[in-house]
Amino acid sequence: MASKITVKAPSSTANLGPGFDVFGLAIDAFYDEVTLTKTKNGITIITDDNIPTNPEDNTAGLVVKNMKKKFKIKNGIEIKIIKGVPVGFGMGSSAASAAASAVAFDKLFGLKLNRNSLVELAGSGEKASAGSVHYDNVAASVLGGFVIVKTNPLDVIRIEPPKNLRMCIAVPKIDVPKKKTKVSRGVIPKNIKLTDSVLNLSNASAIVTGFMRKDSELIGNSIKDVIVEPARQHMIPGFVRVKQNALKAGALGVTISGAGPSVIAFSKSSADLKKISLAMVRGFTTANTKCQTLICKPSKGAIDKRR
């Protein structure tokens, strides 16, 4: 058995509009890389990035700690983390590290865990950054493609995305609050109108059908959220203009990526993706905000770099 394993896991976008805490999609914009090495004792974290190095406060560290305890592993473990996914911008940064750690731990100790177990263990790391466990981003990062998270008991459904699905992501250059996920969850309304719930449910059902049928147009046209997006959009300067601009430039659907502040536009490979990206840049410019844009497609999940 190997004494060292390196796994890279992709960024992801959660919710996809109406699928709050249920939908996730792995995207090839950024990757985190985690190397686990067996040592004599303890858990140590090595990184050049500005992230916590106490295992309790680090998603990768917490996953390793939990897995070590659950599977009664006596070895110590050194965790080396190279962050590629920007922290706090709604692209599953904490989830990518957690996903890579869970998959690496499974391989390092030959546990041969099934996918639900891997997702559950990776999800346990989210407590370190989000303050609560949720599985949408980690499921996408572990498994790749489009995921639907069923809970109680946890059961993750994975669907292969259409080959022509493309996303334009605009990442604004703004300061994000510490514990941003917790802050952005705090603004979500406690009570919602039945008509809003029905509208979100119909759009979410159509998104799933779009993935099943490999119909990017149906997916994009159904990315409409009347519950969470309106409550969060004030946290993103220029959001309304960014969304309007992208739709005018040919995007099928536009929403907040995860808890934000990145904005994601869904489209097809045949669209003018540069035009959509530039339109999003112009939207942020109206709020005196600079942004970075990326054109990306769905990604595979966490992979062992030896393969």
N, C-alpha and C positions, 0 to 999 in steps of 0.2 A: 504493500500500500504506500502511496506517495506520502512524503513528509511536508509537501507544499503544493498548494493549488491556487491558480489565478483564474478568476471569473469576471467577465465584464457584463454589465446589465444596462439596458437602454433606459432613456428618459421615457416618460409616459404623459398622457393627458387624461384626466379623469372627468367624469360627469357627462361630457359630450352634450352639454345643454341640459336636457330634461332628466338624464340618468344619474341624479345626485347620489353619490356613495355606492352606486351599483355598476356603472359602466367605466371601463378603462381601455385605453388603446396605447400599445407600445409604439413609440415613434423614434426614427433613426437620427434625431437632431443631436443628441449628446449621449455619452456613456460614462458610467462610473466603473472603476476597476478595483477589485478587492483581492488581495493575496493573503491567504491564511497559511501560516507555518506552524508546525507542531513545535512546542518548546517544553521545558521541564515543568513549569507551573505558572499560574496566573494568566491574566489577559492584558496584553499591552497593545496600544494603538499607535501606529507610526503614520504620520501624514505631513505633507508640506502645506496642506490647505487650512484655511481658517475655520476649523470645525472642532467640536469638543473631543478631547482625548481620554476623558473618563468614560469607561465602558457603559456606565449607567445613563450617560447623557448623549451617547452616540448610537444612532440606529443600528449600525453594523455591530458595535460592541454589545448592545443589548441582545441582539439576535444570537450572537455567539455565546453570551452568558446563559441565556435561556436554553439553548440547545445543549450546551455542556452539562447543565443541570438535568435536563429531561432525559438525556441518553447516558447519564452517569459517566461522562468522559473524564478521565484522570489527567490527561495531558494539559499543559498550558498551551496558549495560542497567541501568536503574534498576528495582529491584523494590520496590513498595510493598505491604506486607502488613497487612491488617486481620483479626485473629484473631477468629472467632466461636466456633470449636470449642474447648472447654476443653482445655488441654494436660495430658496424662498421665492421662486418665480413661477410656480404653478406647473412644473414639469416633472414632478415626482422625484426630486433630488434625494430626499431621505429614503424613499422607497427603493431607488436604484441601488443604494449602498446596502440596504437591508436584503434585497433580493439576491444580490451578488454574494453576500455573506451566507445566506441560507443554502444556496446552491453549492457554494464552495465547501461549506461544512459537511453537507450531505455526501459530497464526492470524497472529501479528505478522509472521512471515517467509514466510507462504504455503507451508508445507511439505507440507500435505495428507497427513499421516501416517495410516496405518491404525490401528485401535484397539489391536492388539497392540503396535505400536511406541510408541504414546502411553503405554500402561500400563507397558511396559518402562522407558521413560525417566523416567516419574513414579516408578516403583519404585526407580530408582537414587538418588533423594533420601532414601529411608528410611535409608540408611547413616548420615546425619547424626544421626538421633535414636535409631534402634533398634540401630545397630551392625551390622545385617545387612540384606540386601535381601529383602523379602517383598512379595507383590503383592495380597493379599486386600483390604486397605483401599483402596489406590490404584486398583485395578480398579473397585471399587464407586463410588469418588468420581469417576473419569473417566467411566464408562459409565452409572452409575445402575442402579437395580433390583437384582436378585440376580445374583451372579457366581460362577462356578466357575473356579478358576485351575488350568489344566493346565501343568505345567512340563516343560522338556527336550524339545522347544522350547516356549517360552511360547505358550500359546493360551488366550485367555479366552472362556468361554462365558457369554453373558448371557441371562437369562430374565426376562420381565416378571412382576412379582409379582401375586398376587391383589389385586383392588381393595379387598377388605374386610379385608386384613391390617393389624393395628395392633400397636404396641409401647408398653409403659409402661417408661420408663427411670428408675431411681433413681440419682442421682449423689451419693454420700456426701461430706460435707465433711470429708475427712481429708487429711493431708499425704501426697503420693505421693513415693517416692524418685526422685532424679535417675536418668536412664537406666532408668526404670521397666520398659520393655519388656524390656530386657536382664535385669533382676532377675527379672521374672516368667517369663521363658523358662528361667532357671536352675533353677527348682524342678520343672520337668517331668521325670517319670521317664525314665531312659535305656532301661530294659527294661520291656516291658509284657506282660501275659498274653495269650495268643492269644484266650481267650474274651472279654476286654475289647475287643480289636481287632475281633473279629467283631461284637460288640454295637454298637460305635461305627459300624462300616461299614454295618450294617443300618439304623441310624437315619439316617445321612448319606444313604443311598440313598433312604430314604423322604422325607427333606426335599426332595431334588431332584424326586422324583415329585410331591410336594405343590405345588411351584412350577410344574411342567409342567401339572398338572391344575387349577391355580388353587384349590387346596384348603387354606385356612388352617388348618383343623382338623388335617389330616394333618401339616402343617409344625409346628405348635405341639406336637402330641402326640409328635413325633419328636425334639424338642430335648432330648436326654438324652445326657450325656457322662460316661463312667465312667473317663476317663483324665486329661484336663487339669484339669477342674473340681475334682475331689477334691484334686489337688496344689496348686491355687492358692487354694482357698477360705479358708485360714487368713489370707490377706493382706487379707481383707475382713471387718471387724468385723460380726458379726451375720448373715453371709451365709445360714447354714442357716435361721434364723428368717425372713429376708426372703423366701427362696424358698418355704418352707412357707406363709407368710401369703398370698403372691401366688397360689399354686395353690388355696388354700382359698377365696380371693376370686373365683376363676373364670378365672385365667390358664390357658392350655393348656400352656405350657412356659416354664421360667425357667432362665436361665444367666448366666454372667459375660459382659459385653460386651467382646469382644476380650481384652486382657490385664488388664482391670479397672481400677479397682475398681467401675465402674458395673455395675449389675445390670439385665438386660433381661428383661421378661416379654412373651411373644408371645400375641396374642389376636385376636379379630375385632371389627369395628366394632359388632356387636350386643351385645357384652359390656358390663358396667358398669366402664368403664375407670378412672373416678374411684375406685371402690371398690378396685380392684386397686392403684392408685397409693398410696392411703391405707394399705392393708395393708402395702405395702413400707416406707412411712415408719415405721409402728409396729414393723416388724421391725428397722429400724436403731435405733430408739429403745431397744430392749432392750439394745443394745450402747453406749448413751449416745452415739450418733452422729446428727447431723442430716443431712438429705439434701434435695436438690432433685429433684422428679419432673417428667417430661415425657411427654405422650402424643403419639406421632408415627406417621407412616406412611412407606412407602417413598418415596424421592425420585428425581427425575431426576438425571442426572450433571452434570458441570461445564459451565456455559454462559457464553457470551460475553454480557456485559450489554447489548450493543447490540441483541440480538435481542428 
